[in-house]
Amino acid sequence: MKVSKAIAIKIREIIKEKDITLYRIEKNACIPHSTMMDIVNAKRESCNVKTLILIIRTLGLTVSEFFDDPMFESEDLEID
């Protein structure tokens, strides 16, 4: 799996778990809708670290908590 896909999956899991809308994340993190959609649909091969950290913080997590998932530890994780 590509890292962009793993990030998209993780974000979608958390927003479902916390019952948060993408719109709320966009507004709270001041991220354009098109950028957010590209990230959660894995349409970007890379994601700006600043943007990703804003999303993670808006989700109420630390960066460590976000990446503490076996999905990110896989040796098969492809760097886009």
C-alpha positions, -999 to 999 in steps of 0.1 A, spaced: 0 0 0 12 35 -7 18 59 22 -8 84 8 -34 56 8 -25 46 44 -28 83 55 -62 86 38 -75 54 54 -63 65 89 -80 99 86 -112 84 74 -111 58 103 -106 86 129 -133 109 115 -158 80 115 -147 70 151 -150 106 164 -180 115 143 -163 146 128 -171 159 94 -145 167 68 -160 202 67 -153 207 104 -117 196 99 -112 219 69 -126 249 88 -108 243 121 -75 236 104 -80 263 77 -74 238 49 -89 243 15 -117 218 6 -98 207 -25 -67 199 -5 -86 179 21 -104 160 -6 -71 152 -24 -56 139 9 -86 117 20 -90 103 -15 -52 97 -18 -51 117 -50 -19 134 -39 13 114 -40 27 135 -12 12 156 16 28 187 31 39 179 66 25 211 80 -9 203 65 -9 168 78 0 180 113 -28 205 112 -52 177 103 -39 154 131 -41 182 157 -76 190 146 -85 154 150 -74 157 186 -43 135 183 -6 138 185 16 128 155 28 98 175 -8 86 181 -17 91 145 12 70 132 9 44 160 -8 19 137 5 -14 122 -4 -1 88 25 24 90 49 -3 102 45 -26 72 76 -33 52 54 -32 22 44 4 27 54 22 -5 67 57 -5 48 76 -32 
